[in-house]
Amino acid sequence: MNEKMIKFKKLIKNDKLNTSYPVDKEDWLKYRKEGEYLFFNNEDKLCFYIHIPFCRSKCKFCEYVKYVNDDIDGESTYIDILIKDITSFLQLHNNFTLYGLDIGGGTPTILEEENFKTILQFIKNKVFSKLKLSDDFESSIEGTFASVSEEKIKIISQCGIKRISFGLQTVNKKFLKDNDRSFPPLERMVQVLNWCKQYKIKKVNIDLMYGLKNQTKKDLKNSIATIEYLKPEQVTLYEFRTNILNIKENKTKLQLFNEYKFLYKQLIKLGYKGQFGQNTFSFGDDLGLSSYIKNRMLNNISYKGFGISAQSKNSMGVAYNIGKSDKPLKDCLKEGSFIEEDVYILPKEELLAKYVAISGYCGRFNLKIMEEILNCDPLKYFSEEFEFLLSKNYIKIDNDEVILTRRGFLHYGAVLSLFYPHKD
């Protein structure tokens, strides 16, 4: 058995390997730089992410920084700081093309209506109207069926955002209840989608999760039946990553693979388009992604994050704003700015690994982008890795795209991690 086969068999057993990178937080400690910031002076292409960390309740399966928004004054202060931070950034950087802007969370649509209107009108008047937008520019906002209203849909449309993503996750009411998440009645979902059509929202995405504890095939069928009834333009599948939440009752990789395979087959039957191994599906030819996600994941375009715990990335490294370490909201607000707190200046091998990991979310990564990061031919740099993966039919190469095969997707974490710097 050759060295790569031995290494791969070891990687297959590592439950931490998925599309998150670094694998362990400690892996980047040596790259953390006190007092450093990421500079975007030389960027001619950029994406924005705006984080709204408020939720009605804290879902137990959510890994993101969020707060129960029971303080309207705190919410208003948060929006004021966001606007100040974005304004300050644009005073220093405005000679670039904006390739995407997503508003995520948390639950952005949970904001009190006046605060919601304030931040979206600011984005329309001071971001969309002032910056050059790419030809494929398509912004998006996340929400829930319970928290959105007709007026908020109207505000979203008037702002120029034409894509909304709703987190349904599952129609298993018991699982949602056990994890402090409410289940919207079907009538409510239909009402919200009708509002979206009325106000000319072009694309609605619905998120589904698989790999949940005690999730059955019947649960998956019921989720698909709901999708068939609602007919959203896009569907995103999320694997339940129990290792992130330190839950030990992991489903096996084969169980996860089979649940994905079932959902994939059903979505294709319904007319959605998508390559086996990617997590996003669409009735159109847009990969089911907002332009922010597409350009961040697949095209390696730099992005700037605004808000508590938001992540930024460029050719220097990666940074996280204050609040990433569960800092109390009131302490973050006292700072007066959601500045970068954890900054990692990374070598090319780590930047390459970050790209491969997040691009692998779509079941592929690009050789030309790898070459730009490494400044050399990746087929030579990773000659043994490519030879092994191709010989075992874990990947295929189509022009410059490295694509996971079905066999490769079964062990996608191990496949992707062959391109990571490994500790011996």
C-alpha positions as CSV (number, residue, x, y, z in Angstrom):
1,M,0.0,0.0,0.0
2,N,1.6,3.3,-1.1
3,E,2.1,6.3,1.1
4,K,-0.9,8.4,-0.2
5,M,-3.2,5.5,0.2
6,I,-2.1,5.0,3.9
7,K,-2.5,8.8,4.5
8,F,-5.9,8.9,2.8
9,K,-7.3,5.9,4.9
10,K,-6.2,7.8,8.0
11,L,-7.9,11.0,6.8
12,I,-11.2,9.2,6.1
13,K,-11.4,8.4,9.8
14,N,-11.1,12.1,10.8
15,D,-14.7,13.3,11.5
16,K,-13.4,16.9,11.7
17,L,-12.8,17.2,8.0
18,N,-15.5,19.0,6.0
19,T,-15.6,22.4,4.2
20,S,-14.6,24.4,7.3
21,Y,-11.0,25.5,7.6
22,P,-8.8,25.6,9.6
23,V,-9.6,22.1,11.0
24,D,-8.7,23.2,14.5
25,K,-8.5,26.8,15.8
26,E,-5.1,26.1,17.2
27,D,-3.7,25.5,13.7
28,W,-3.6,29.2,13.0
29,L,-2.4,30.5,16.4
30,K,1.1,31.0,15.0
31,Y,-0.2,33.2,12.3
32,R,-2.2,35.5,14.5
33,K,-0.8,39.1,14.5
34,E,-1.6,41.6,17.3
35,G,-2.4,45.1,16.0
36,E,-2.5,44.1,12.4
37,Y,-5.4,44.7,9.9
38,L,-6.3,43.5,6.5
39,F,-5.8,46.2,3.9
40,F,-8.0,46.4,0.8
41,N,-6.2,49.3,-1.0
42,N,-5.2,47.3,-4.0
43,E,-8.4,45.4,-4.4
44,D,-10.3,46.1,-7.7
45,K,-12.9,43.3,-7.0
46,L,-14.6,43.0,-3.6
47,C,-17.6,41.4,-1.9
48,F,-19.4,42.6,1.3
49,Y,-21.0,40.6,4.0
50,I,-23.1,42.3,6.7
51,H,-23.8,40.3,9.8
52,I,-27.0,40.8,11.8
53,P,-26.6,38.6,15.0
54,F,-30.1,38.8,16.4
55,C,-32.5,35.9,16.7
56,R,-35.8,35.2,18.4
57,S,-34.2,32.2,20.1
58,K,-30.8,30.4,20.0
59,C,-31.2,27.2,17.9
60,K,-29.0,24.6,19.5
61,F,-27.7,23.4,16.2
62,C,-26.5,26.8,15.0
63,E,-22.7,27.5,15.2
64,Y,-22.8,31.2,14.5
65,V,-22.5,34.1,16.9
66,K,-26.0,35.4,17.7
67,Y,-28.0,37.1,20.5
68,V,-31.7,37.0,21.5
69,N,-32.9,40.5,20.5
70,D,-34.9,41.5,23.5
71,D,-33.2,45.0,23.6
72,I,-34.5,47.4,21.0
73,D,-32.1,50.1,22.1
74,G,-29.2,47.7,21.7
75,E,-30.5,46.8,18.2
76,S,-30.6,50.4,17.2
77,T,-27.1,51.0,18.5
78,Y,-25.9,48.0,16.5
79,I,-27.4,49.4,13.3
80,D,-25.8,52.8,14.0
81,I,-22.4,51.2,14.4
82,L,-22.8,49.1,11.3
83,I,-23.6,52.2,9.2
84,K,-20.6,54.0,10.7
85,D,-18.2,51.2,10.0
86,I,-19.4,50.8,6.4
87,T,-19.2,54.5,5.8
88,S,-15.7,54.7,7.2
89,F,-14.6,51.8,5.0
90,L,-16.0,53.4,1.9
91,Q,-14.3,56.7,2.7
92,L,-11.0,54.9,2.4
93,H,-11.9,52.3,-0.3
94,N,-14.3,53.1,-3.2
95,N,-12.3,52.4,-6.4
96,F,-13.4,48.8,-6.8
97,T,-16.2,46.8,-8.3
98,L,-18.6,45.2,-5.9
99,Y,-19.3,41.6,-6.9
100,G,-21.7,40.6,-4.1
101,L,-23.4,41.7,-0.9
102,D,-25.1,39.3,1.4
103,I,-26.9,40.2,4.7
104,G,-26.9,37.2,7.0
105,G,-27.0,36.2,10.6
106,G,-28.6,35.5,12.9
107,T,-31.9,36.5,11.5
108,P,-31.8,39.9,9.6
109,T,-35.6,39.9,9.2
110,I,-36.0,39.8,13.0
111,L,-35.0,43.5,13.2
112,E,-37.6,46.0,14.4
113,E,-39.1,47.4,11.2
114,E,-37.6,50.9,11.5
115,N,-34.1,49.5,12.1
116,F,-34.7,47.1,9.2
117,K,-35.6,50.0,6.9
118,T,-32.7,52.1,8.1
119,I,-30.0,49.6,7.3
120,L,-31.5,48.6,3.9
121,Q,-32.1,52.2,2.8
122,F,-28.5,53.0,3.7
123,I,-27.3,50.0,1.6
124,K,-29.4,51.2,-1.3
125,N,-28.3,54.8,-1.1
126,K,-24.7,54.6,0.0
127,V,-23.5,51.3,-1.3
128,F,-25.5,50.2,-4.4
129,S,-25.9,53.7,-5.7
130,K,-22.3,54.8,-5.1
131,L,-20.2,51.7,-6.2
132,K,-19.7,50.1,-9.5
133,L,-21.5,46.7,-9.5
134,S,-20.4,43.6,-11.5
135,D,-22.5,42.3,-14.3
136,D,-23.4,39.3,-12.3
137,F,-24.1,41.3,-9.1
138,E,-27.0,39.8,-7.1
139,S,-27.4,40.6,-3.4
140,S,-29.2,38.4,-1.0
141,I,-30.7,38.5,2.5
142,E,-31.5,35.7,5.0
143,G,-34.7,35.4,6.9
144,T,-37.3,33.2,8.5
145,F,-40.9,32.7,7.6
146,A,-41.9,33.6,11.1
147,S,-40.0,36.9,11.3
148,V,-40.6,38.4,7.9
149,S,-43.6,40.6,7.2
150,E,-45.2,42.0,4.0
151,E,-43.7,45.4,4.8
152,K,-40.2,44.0,5.2
153,I,-40.5,42.1,1.9
154,K,-41.5,45.4,0.3
155,I,-38.5,47.2,1.9
156,I,-36.2,44.4,0.6
157,S,-37.5,44.8,-2.9
158,Q,-37.3,48.6,-2.9
159,C,-33.7,48.4,-1.7
160,G,-32.9,46.3,-4.8
161,I,-32.3,43.0,-3.2
162,K,-34.0,40.3,-5.3
163,R,-33.0,37.1,-3.5
164,I,-34.2,36.0,-0.1
165,S,-33.0,32.8,1.6
166,F,-35.3,31.2,4.2
167,G,-34.0,28.6,6.8
168,L,-36.6,25.8,6.9
169,Q,-34.1,23.1,7.8
170,T,-36.6,20.3,8.3
171,V,-40.4,19.7,8.7
172,N,-39.7,17.4,11.7
173,K,-41.5,19.5,14.3
174,K,-40.1,17.5,17.3
175,F,-36.5,18.1,16.2
176,L,-37.1,21.8,15.8
177,K,-38.8,22.1,19.1
178,D,-36.0,20.1,20.9
179,N,-33.6,22.6,19.4
180,D,-35.5,25.7,20.3
181,R,-36.6,26.5,16.8
182,S,-40.2,27.1,15.7
183,F,-41.9,25.5,12.8
184,P,-43.9,27.7,10.4
185,P,-47.3,26.4,9.2
186,L,-47.5,25.7,5.5
187,E,-50.1,28.4,5.1
188,R,-47.6,30.9,6.5
189,M,-44.9,29.8,4.1
190,V,-47.3,30.1,1.1
191,Q,-48.3,33.6,2.3
192,V,-44.7,34.7,2.5
193,L,-43.8,33.4,-1.0
194,N,-46.9,35.1,-2.4
195,W,-45.5,38.4,-0.9
196,C,-42.2,37.7,-2.6
197,K,-43.9,37.3,-6.0
198,Q,-46.1,40.4,-5.4
199,Y,-43.0,42.5,-4.7
200,K,-41.0,40.9,-7.6
201,I,-38.4,39.1,-5.5
202,K,-36.8,37.1,-8.3
203,K,-35.3,34.2,-6.3
204,V,-36.4,32.5,-3.1
205,N,-34.0,29.9,-1.6
206,I,-35.0,27.4,1.1
207,D,-32.4,25.7,3.3
208,L,-32.8,22.0,4.2
209,M,-30.6,20.1,6.6
210,Y,-29.7,16.4,6.5
211,G,-27.8,14.2,9.0
212,L,-30.0,15.3,11.9
213,K,-30.2,13.0,14.9
214,N,-33.0,10.4,14.4
215,Q,-33.8,11.9,11.0
216,T,-35.6,9.3,8.9
217,K,-36.2,8.8,5.3
218,K,-39.8,9.8,6.0
219,D,-38.6,13.1,7.3
220,L,-36.6,13.7,4.2
221,K,-39.6,12.8,2.0
222,N,-41.8,15.2,3.9
223,S,-39.2,18.0,3.4
224,I,-39.1,17.3,-0.3
225,A,-42.8,17.3,-0.5
226,T,-42.8,20.7,1.1
227,I,-40.3,21.9,-1.5
228,E,-42.4,20.4,-4.3
229,Y,-45.5,22.3,-3.0
230,L,-43.7,25.6,-2.5
231,K,-41.5,25.5,-5.6
232,P,-38.8,27.9,-4.5
233,E,-36.4,28.9,-7.2
234,Q,-33.4,27.6,-5.3
235,V,-32.7,24.9,-2.6
236,T,-29.6,24.6,-0.4
237,L,-28.7,21.4,1.4
238,Y,-26.7,21.6,4.7
239,E,-25.0,18.7,6.3
240,F,-25.5,18.7,10.0
241,R,-22.0,19.0,11.4
242,T,-22.2,17.5,14.8
243,N,-18.4,17.7,15.3
244,I,-18.6,21.5,15.4
245,L,-21.1,21.4,18.2
246,N,-19.2,18.8,20.1
247,I,-22.0,16.3,19.8
248,K,-20.8,12.7,19.8
249,E,-23.8,11.0,18.1
250,N,-22.4,11.5,14.6
251,K,-24.0,9.7,11.7
252,T,-21.5,7.8,9.6
253,K,-20.2,9.2,6.4
254,L,-22.1,6.5,4.5
255,Q,-25.3,7.5,6.2
256,L,-24.7,11.2,5.4
257,F,-23.9,10.3,1.8
258,N,-27.0,8.2,1.4
259,E,-29.2,11.0,2.8
260,Y,-27.6,13.5,0.4
261,K,-28.0,11.1,-2.5
262,F,-31.7,10.7,-1.7
263,L,-32.3,14.4,-1.5
264,Y,-30.3,15.0,-4.7
265,K,-32.3,12.5,-6.6
266,Q,-35.6,14.0,-5.5
267,L,-34.5,17.5,-6.3
268,I,-33.4,16.5,-9.8
269,K,-36.7,14.8,-10.3
270,L,-38.5,18.1,-9.4
271,G,-36.5,19.9,-12.1
272,Y,-33.7,21.5,-10.1
273,K,-30.3,21.6,-11.6
274,G,-27.1,20.7,-9.7
275,Q,-24.0,18.7,-10.0
276,F,-23.8,15.7,-7.6
277,G,-21.7,16.8,-4.7
278,Q,-22.7,20.5,-4.6
279,N,-25.1,21.7,-2.0
280,T,-27.0,24.3,-4.0
281,F,-29.7,23.7,-6.6
282,S,-31.7,26.0,-8.9
283,F,-34.4,25.9,-11.6
284,G,-32.0,28.2,-13.5
285,D,-28.4,28.1,-14.6
286,D,-27.0,30.2,-11.6
287,L,-25.7,27.3,-9.4
288,G,-28.3,28.3,-6.8
289,L,-25.9,30.9,-5.3
290,S,-26.0,34.6,-4.6
291,S,-23.1,36.4,-6.4
292,Y,-21.4,37.0,-3.0
293,I,-21.3,33.3,-2.3
294,K,-20.3,32.4,-5.8
295,N,-17.5,34.9,-6.1
296,R,-16.3,34.2,-2.5
297,M,-16.3,30.4,-2.9
298,L,-15.6,29.7,-6.5
299,N,-13.7,32.7,-7.7
300,N,-11.7,33.5,-4.6
301,I,-12.6,37.2,-4.7
302,S,-11.7,39.1,-1.5
303,Y,-14.5,40.0,0.9
304,K,-15.0,42.4,3.7
305,G,-17.3,41.5,6.7
306,F,-19.1,44.1,8.7
307,G,-20.7,43.5,12.1
308,I,-20.0,41.4,15.2
309,S,-17.8,38.3,14.4
310,A,-17.9,38.9,10.7
311,Q,-15.1,37.4,8.7
312,S,-13.0,39.1,6.1
313,K,-10.4,37.7,3.6
314,N,-7.9,38.9,1.1
315,S,-4.6,37.9,-0.4
316,M,-2.9,38.7,3.0
317,G,-5.0,36.5,5.2
318,V,-8.2,36.2,7.2
319,A,-9.7,38.4,10.0
320,Y,-12.6,38.1,12.4
321,N,-14.3,41.2,13.9
322,I,-14.8,41.5,17.7
323,G,-17.3,39.1,19.2
324,K,-16.1,35.9,17.7
325,S,-15.2,34.6,21.2
326,D,-18.8,35.0,22.4
327,K,-18.2,38.5,23.8
328,P,-21.4,39.9,25.4
329,L,-23.3,42.2,23.1
330,K,-23.2,45.1,25.5
331,D,-19.4,44.9,25.6
332,C,-19.2,44.8,21.8
333,L,-21.5,47.8,21.5
334,K,-19.3,49.8,24.0
335,E,-16.4,49.5,21.6
336,G,-18.3,51.9,19.1
337,S,-16.9,49.9,16.2
338,F,-16.9,46.3,15.2
339,I,-13.2,46.3,14.4
340,E,-11.1,43.4,13.4
341,E,-9.9,41.5,16.5
342,D,-8.4,38.3,15.3
343,V,-6.1,38.8,12.3
344,Y,-4.2,36.0,10.7
345,I,-1.5,36.8,8.1
346,L,-1.2,33.5,6.2
347,P,1.3,31.8,4.0
348,K,0.2,30.8,0.5
349,E,-0.3,27.1,1.6
350,E,-2.9,28.2,4.2
351,L,-4.6,30.6,1.8
352,L,-4.8,27.7,-0.7
353,A,-6.3,25.4,1.8
354,K,-8.9,28.0,2.8
355,Y,-9.9,28.3,-0.9
356,V,-10.0,24.6,-1.5
357,A,-12.2,24.0,1.6
358,I,-14.8,26.6,0.9
359,S,-14.9,26.0,-2.9
360,G,-15.3,22.3,-2.0
361,Y,-18.7,23.3,-0.6
362,C,-19.8,23.3,-4.3
363,G,-18.0,20.0,-5.0
364,R,-15.2,21.6,-7.1
365,F,-12.2,23.9,-7.2
366,N,-10.3,25.6,-9.9
367,L,-6.7,25.0,-11.1
368,K,-6.2,28.5,-12.4
369,I,-7.1,30.0,-9.0
370,M,-4.8,27.5,-7.3
371,E,-2.0,28.6,-9.6
372,E,-2.7,32.3,-8.7
373,I,-2.5,31.5,-5.0
374,L,0.6,29.3,-5.2
375,N,2.3,31.1,-8.0
376,C,3.1,27.8,-9.6
377,D,1.5,24.9,-11.4
378,P,-0.7,23.1,-8.9
379,L,-0.6,19.9,-10.9
380,K,3.1,19.8,-10.3
381,Y,3.0,21.2,-6.7
382,F,0.4,18.5,-5.8
383,S,1.5,15.9,-8.4
384,E,1.3,12.9,-6.0
385,E,-2.1,14.0,-4.6
386,F,-3.6,14.5,-8.1
387,E,-2.1,11.2,-9.3
388,F,-3.6,9.3,-6.4
389,L,-7.1,11.0,-6.5
390,L,-7.4,10.6,-10.3
391,S,-6.2,6.9,-10.3
392,K,-8.8,6.0,-7.6
393,N,-11.6,8.0,-9.3
394,Y,-12.1,10.4,-6.4
395,I,-11.9,13.4,-8.7
396,K,-12.1,14.2,-12.4
397,I,-10.6,17.3,-14.2
398,D,-12.8,19.1,-16.8
399,N,-10.8,21.9,-18.4
400,D,-9.6,23.8,-15.3
401,E,-12.2,22.5,-12.9
402,V,-11.3,19.8,-10.4
403,I,-14.6,18.0,-9.7
404,L,-15.4,15.5,-7.0
405,T,-16.8,12.3,-8.3
406,R,-19.6,10.4,-6.5
407,R,-16.9,8.2,-4.9
408,G,-15.0,11.3,-3.9
409,F,-18.0,13.0,-2.4
410,L,-18.5,10.1,0.0
411,H,-15.2,11.1,1.6
412,Y,-15.1,14.8,0.5
413,G,-13.4,16.0,3.7
414,A,-10.5,13.6,3.2
415,V,-10.2,14.5,-0.5
416,L,-10.1,18.2,0.1
417,S,-7.7,17.9,3.0
418,L,-5.0,16.3,0.8
419,F,-4.4,19.9,-0.3
420,Y,-4.1,21.2,3.3
421,P,-0.8,21.6,5.1
422,H,-0.6,18.6,7.4
423,K,1.1,18.3,10.7
424,D,3.2,15.2,10.8
